[in-house]
Amino acid sequence: MTDFQPESSWIESVAHHSTGFHDSLPSGPAPDADLTISPLLARSPRRPAAAIAADIHELLESMARKRVPRLEAVRRRLQDTLPALPVDPIAQSLLGVHGAIDAVDFLAGRSGGDRAGEFLRQGGALAAALEGLRTELGAFLRRETVSVPMTRLVWADLVMESASLRKRVRQGAHWMAQMSQDLLTRRREPTADVAQVAIEELARRGMAMHERLQAVHRLCGHARSVHGVSEQLAAERSALDGALQERVLPACGGLDDALQPLLHAAGYRALVPTELIVAIEAGHALQVELNQAGAQIRRIHAVHGDLVAQLAVMEQKAEELTAQR
């Protein structure tokens, strides 16, 4: 979504125009660049720094009181949709079927007698595991069909709230540049000592407000990170859904189709090698698909962990901003 594309480096521009704030404090850092006045600022009617500072303060308070909590509410909604990975039960079922295939001694079906009975027991367990996996995968894929669109609605809210917050940050950045320019102009004018003290106090206030504005900007950056990782997680889950639907389920059906005639025939006769080879190859083909699906689930776990970490950072930054009120 275009809202989450990297925007122009407004914060560097603010730092560029905020040299006056740094210059007002002897112990402060050196300015990053020489002060230049943009044509827009040069044409803007000059407003006193005190009035601009009041506007910036009110803007910051409004963001901390309204906009940051609204963005935080969206973050909580997104986090609430990720209490645990729904792929965990699927992973266990995939491993269970993989193990059930390994446990079948297909060659025992050739011997008849007691060994044939053992084959029937093992094959029956495998058939039950296949049926359970297909049932579970069907339910999982149906849940995915419902949950994915709902999650995307939360992402849309994340985009909207972040865009609203960043719009106000850009306004604050513009005012900050105007305030810096007014303070620089006033420093160059002959004034009484008490006026110079007032100017330096405004400069200190400007530095504090500048830092708060940067903190809001960083929060928007974390929102972009959350959105990006969420999209990555959705892509990984879509890849898993496709693998389960298009490869694992058909491979389960192929093995079951090859296994059922063997279980029926082994009850009254010894099996022949050509019958067994079909089932053995179908079992190996399914295990390949199970391994690939398992690898996809591990990738989902990694991205999920990254998303949880990003959400935690975003929560911390939002709490810090609201605590500054």
Contacts in CASP RR format, 6 or more apart in sequence:
PFRMAT RR
TARGET T0000
AUTHOR 0000-0000-0000
METHOD contacts of the structure
MODEL  1
MTDFQPESSWIESVAHHSTGFHDSLPSGPAPDADLTISPLLARSPRRPAA
AIAADIHELLESMARKRVPRLEAVRRRLQDTLPALPVDPIAQSLLGVHGA
IDAVDFLAGRSGGDRAGEFLRQGGALAAALEGLRTELGAFLRRETVSVPM
TRLVWADLVMESASLRKRVRQGAHWMAQMSQDLLTRRREPTADVAQVAIE
ELARRGMAMHERLQAVHRLCGHARSVHGVSEQLAAERSALDGALQERVLP
ACGGLDDALQPLLHAAGYRALVPTELIVAIEAGHALQVELNQAGAQIRRI
HAVHGDLVAQLAVMEQKAEELTAQR
1 159 0 8 1.000
1 227 0 8 1.000
3 159 0 8 1.000
3 160 0 8 1.000
3 162 0 8 1.000
3 163 0 8 1.000
4 159 0 8 1.000
4 162 0 8 1.000
4 223 0 8 1.000
4 224 0 8 1.000
4 227 0 8 1.000
4 228 0 8 1.000
6 224 0 8 1.000
7 166 0 8 1.000
10 169 0 8 1.000
10 170 0 8 1.000
10 173 0 8 1.000
10 217 0 8 1.000
11 173 0 8 1.000
11 213 0 8 1.000
11 214 0 8 1.000
11 217 0 8 1.000
12 32 0 8 1.000
13 173 0 8 1.000
13 177 0 8 1.000
14 173 0 8 1.000
14 176 0 8 1.000
14 177 0 8 1.000
14 210 0 8 1.000
14 213 0 8 1.000
15 32 0 8 1.000
15 33 0 8 1.000
15 210 0 8 1.000
16 32 0 8 1.000
16 33 0 8 1.000
16 35 0 8 1.000
16 36 0 8 1.000
17 35 0 8 1.000
17 37 0 8 1.000
17 38 0 8 1.000
17 41 0 8 1.000
17 176 0 8 1.000
17 177 0 8 1.000
17 180 0 8 1.000
17 181 0 8 1.000
18 176 0 8 1.000
18 177 0 8 1.000
18 180 0 8 1.000
18 206 0 8 1.000
18 207 0 8 1.000
18 210 0 8 1.000
19 31 0 8 1.000
19 32 0 8 1.000
19 33 0 8 1.000
19 34 0 8 1.000
19 35 0 8 1.000
19 180 0 8 1.000
19 184 0 8 1.000
20 31 0 8 1.000
20 35 0 8 1.000
20 180 0 8 1.000
20 183 0 8 1.000
20 184 0 8 1.000
20 187 0 8 1.000
20 203 0 8 1.000
21 180 0 8 1.000
21 183 0 8 1.000
21 203 0 8 1.000
21 204 0 8 1.000
21 206 0 8 1.000
21 207 0 8 1.000
21 210 0 8 1.000
22 28 0 8 1.000
22 29 0 8 1.000
22 30 0 8 1.000
22 31 0 8 1.000
22 207 0 8 1.000
23 31 0 8 1.000
23 184 0 8 1.000
23 187 0 8 1.000
23 203 0 8 1.000
24 183 0 8 1.000
24 199 0 8 1.000
24 200 0 8 1.000
24 203 0 8 1.000
24 204 0 8 1.000
24 207 0 8 1.000
25 200 0 8 1.000
25 203 0 8 1.000
25 204 0 8 1.000
25 207 0 8 1.000
35 180 0 8 1.000
35 184 0 8 1.000
37 181 0 8 1.000
38 177 0 8 1.000
41 177 0 8 1.000
41 178 0 8 1.000
41 181 0 8 1.000
44 178 0 8 1.000
46 182 0 8 1.000
46 185 0 8 1.000
47 178 0 8 1.000
47 182 0 8 1.000
48 182 0 8 1.000
49 179 0 8 1.000
49 182 0 8 1.000
49 183 0 8 1.000
49 186 0 8 1.000
49 199 0 8 1.000
49 202 0 8 1.000
50 202 0 8 1.000
52 175 0 8 1.000
52 178 0 8 1.000
52 179 0 8 1.000
52 182 0 8 1.000
53 179 0 8 1.000
53 202 0 8 1.000
53 205 0 8 1.000
53 206 0 8 1.000
53 209 0 8 1.000
55 175 0 8 1.000
56 172 0 8 1.000
56 175 0 8 1.000
56 176 0 8 1.000
56 179 0 8 1.000
56 206 0 8 1.000
56 209 0 8 1.000
56 213 0 8 1.000
57 205 0 8 1.000
57 209 0 8 1.000
59 168 0 8 1.000
59 171 0 8 1.000
59 172 0 8 1.000
59 175 0 8 1.000
60 209 0 8 1.000
60 212 0 8 1.000
60 213 0 8 1.000
60 216 0 8 1.000
61 325 0 8 1.000
62 168 0 8 1.000
63 165 0 8 1.000
63 168 0 8 1.000
63 169 0 8 1.000
63 216 0 8 1.000
63 321 0 8 1.000
64 321 0 8 1.000
64 322 0 8 1.000
64 324 0 8 1.000
64 325 0 8 1.000
65 325 0 8 1.000
67 161 0 8 1.000
67 164 0 8 1.000
67 165 0 8 1.000
67 168 0 8 1.000
68 165 0 8 1.000
68 216 0 8 1.000
68 219 0 8 1.000
68 318 0 8 1.000
68 321 0 8 1.000
68 322 0 8 1.000
69 318 0 8 1.000
69 322 0 8 1.000
70 161 0 8 1.000
70 164 0 8 1.000
71 158 0 8 1.000
71 161 0 8 1.000
71 162 0 8 1.000
71 165 0 8 1.000
71 219 0 8 1.000
71 223 0 8 1.000
71 318 0 8 1.000
72 314 0 8 1.000
72 315 0 8 1.000
72 318 0 8 1.000
72 322 0 8 1.000
74 154 0 8 1.000
74 157 0 8 1.000
74 158 0 8 1.000
74 161 0 8 1.000
75 158 0 8 1.000
75 223 0 8 1.000
75 226 0 8 1.000
75 311 0 8 1.000
75 314 0 8 1.000
75 315 0 8 1.000
75 318 0 8 1.000
77 154 0 8 1.000
77 157 0 8 1.000
78 151 0 8 1.000
78 154 0 8 1.000
78 155 0 8 1.000
78 158 0 8 1.000
78 226 0 8 1.000
78 230 0 8 1.000
78 311 0 8 1.000
79 308 0 8 1.000
79 311 0 8 1.000
79 315 0 8 1.000
81 147 0 8 1.000
81 150 0 8 1.000
81 151 0 8 1.000
81 154 0 8 1.000
82 304 0 8 1.000
82 307 0 8 1.000
82 308 0 8 1.000
82 311 0 8 1.000
85 300 0 8 1.000
85 301 0 8 1.000
85 304 0 8 1.000
86 140 0 8 1.000
86 143 0 8 1.000
87 140 0 8 1.000
87 237 0 8 1.000
87 240 0 8 1.000
87 297 0 8 1.000
87 300 0 8 1.000
87 301 0 8 1.000
89 136 0 8 1.000
89 140 0 8 1.000
90 136 0 8 1.000
90 137 0 8 1.000
90 140 0 8 1.000
90 244 0 8 1.000
90 293 0 8 1.000
90 297 0 8 1.000
91 294 0 8 1.000
91 297 0 8 1.000
93 132 0 8 1.000
93 133 0 8 1.000
93 136 0 8 1.000
93 137 0 8 1.000
94 133 0 8 1.000
94 248 0 8 1.000
94 290 0 8 1.000
94 293 0 8 1.000
94 294 0 8 1.000
94 297 0 8 1.000
95 290 0 8 1.000
96 129 0 8 1.000
97 126 0 8 1.000
97 129 0 8 1.000
97 130 0 8 1.000
97 133 0 8 1.000
97 252 0 8 1.000
97 286 0 8 1.000
97 290 0 8 1.000
98 287 0 8 1.000
98 290 0 8 1.000
98 291 0 8 1.000
100 125 0 8 1.000
100 126 0 8 1.000
100 129 0 8 1.000
100 130 0 8 1.000
101 126 0 8 1.000
101 255 0 8 1.000
101 283 0 8 1.000
101 286 0 8 1.000
101 287 0 8 1.000
103 122 0 8 1.000
103 125 0 8 1.000
103 126 0 8 1.000
104 119 0 8 1.000
104 122 0 8 1.000
104 123 0 8 1.000
104 126 0 8 1.000
105 115 0 8 1.000
105 118 0 8 1.000
105 119 0 8 1.000
105 122 0 8 1.000
106 119 0 8 1.000
106 262 0 8 1.000
106 276 0 8 1.000
106 279 0 8 1.000
106 280 0 8 1.000
107 276 0 8 1.000
108 115 0 8 1.000
108 116 0 8 1.000
108 117 0 8 1.000
108 118 0 8 1.000
108 119 0 8 1.000
108 122 0 8 1.000
109 115 0 8 1.000
109 116 0 8 1.000
109 119 0 8 1.000
109 262 0 8 1.000
109 266 0 8 1.000
109 270 0 8 1.000
109 271 0 8 1.000
109 276 0 8 1.000
110 270 0 8 1.000
110 271 0 8 1.000
110 272 0 8 1.000
110 273 0 8 1.000
110 276 0 8 1.000
111 270 0 8 1.000
112 266 0 8 1.000
112 269 0 8 1.000
112 270 0 8 1.000
116 266 0 8 1.000
116 267 0 8 1.000
116 270 0 8 1.000
117 266 0 8 1.000
117 267 0 8 1.000
119 266 0 8 1.000
120 263 0 8 1.000
120 266 0 8 1.000
120 267 0 8 1.000
123 259 0 8 1.000
123 262 0 8 1.000
123 263 0 8 1.000
124 263 0 8 1.000
126 255 0 8 1.000
126 259 0 8 1.000
127 256 0 8 1.000
127 259 0 8 1.000
127 260 0 8 1.000
127 263 0 8 1.000
130 252 0 8 1.000
130 253 0 8 1.000
130 255 0 8 1.000
130 256 0 8 1.000
130 259 0 8 1.000
131 256 0 8 1.000
133 252 0 8 1.000
134 249 0 8 1.000
134 252 0 8 1.000
134 253 0 8 1.000
137 244 0 8 1.000
137 248 0 8 1.000
137 249 0 8 1.000
138 249 0 8 1.000
140 244 0 8 1.000
141 241 0 8 1.000
141 244 0 8 1.000
141 245 0 8 1.000
144 237 0 8 1.000
144 241 0 8 1.000
148 234 0 8 1.000
148 237 0 8 1.000
148 238 0 8 1.000
151 230 0 8 1.000
151 234 0 8 1.000
152 234 0 8 1.000
155 227 0 8 1.000
155 230 0 8 1.000
155 231 0 8 1.000
158 223 0 8 1.000
158 226 0 8 1.000
158 227 0 8 1.000
159 227 0 8 1.000
161 223 0 8 1.000
162 220 0 8 1.000
162 223 0 8 1.000
162 224 0 8 1.000
162 227 0 8 1.000
165 216 0 8 1.000
165 219 0 8 1.000
165 220 0 8 1.000
166 217 0 8 1.000
166 220 0 8 1.000
168 216 0 8 1.000
169 213 0 8 1.000
169 216 0 8 1.000
169 217 0 8 1.000
169 220 0 8 1.000
172 213 0 8 1.000
173 213 0 8 1.000
176 206 0 8 1.000
176 209 0 8 1.000
176 210 0 8 1.000
176 213 0 8 1.000
179 202 0 8 1.000
179 206 0 8 1.000
183 199 0 8 1.000
183 202 0 8 1.000
183 203 0 8 1.000
186 195 0 8 1.000
186 199 0 8 1.000
187 196 0 8 1.000
187 199 0 8 1.000
191 199 0 8 1.000
212 321 0 8 1.000
212 324 0 8 1.000
215 317 0 8 1.000
215 320 0 8 1.000
215 321 0 8 1.000
215 324 0 8 1.000
216 321 0 8 1.000
218 317 0 8 1.000
219 314 0 8 1.000
219 317 0 8 1.000
219 318 0 8 1.000
219 321 0 8 1.000
222 310 0 8 1.000
222 313 0 8 1.000
222 314 0 8 1.000
222 317 0 8 1.000
223 314 0 8 1.000
225 310 0 8 1.000
225 314 0 8 1.000
226 307 0 8 1.000
226 310 0 8 1.000
226 311 0 8 1.000
226 314 0 8 1.000
229 303 0 8 1.000
229 306 0 8 1.000
229 307 0 8 1.000
229 310 0 8 1.000
230 307 0 8 1.000
232 303 0 8 1.000
233 300 0 8 1.000
233 303 0 8 1.000
233 304 0 8 1.000
233 307 0 8 1.000
236 296 0 8 1.000
236 299 0 8 1.000
236 300 0 8 1.000
236 303 0 8 1.000
237 300 0 8 1.000
239 296 0 8 1.000
240 293 0 8 1.000
240 296 0 8 1.000
240 297 0 8 1.000
240 300 0 8 1.000
243 289 0 8 1.000
243 292 0 8 1.000
243 293 0 8 1.000
243 296 0 8 1.000
244 293 0 8 1.000
247 289 0 8 1.000
247 292 0 8 1.000
247 293 0 8 1.000
248 286 0 8 1.000
248 289 0 8 1.000
248 290 0 8 1.000
248 293 0 8 1.000
251 282 0 8 1.000
251 283 0 8 1.000
251 285 0 8 1.000
251 286 0 8 1.000
251 289 0 8 1.000
252 286 0 8 1.000
254 282 0 8 1.000
254 286 0 8 1.000
255 279 0 8 1.000
255 282 0 8 1.000
255 283 0 8 1.000
255 285 0 8 1.000
255 286 0 8 1.000
257 282 0 8 1.000
258 278 0 8 1.000
258 279 0 8 1.000
258 282 0 8 1.000
258 283 0 8 1.000
259 279 0 8 1.000
259 282 0 8 1.000
261 275 0 8 1.000
262 271 0 8 1.000
262 275 0 8 1.000
262 276 0 8 1.000
262 279 0 8 1.000
265 271 0 8 1.000
265 275 0 8 1.000
END
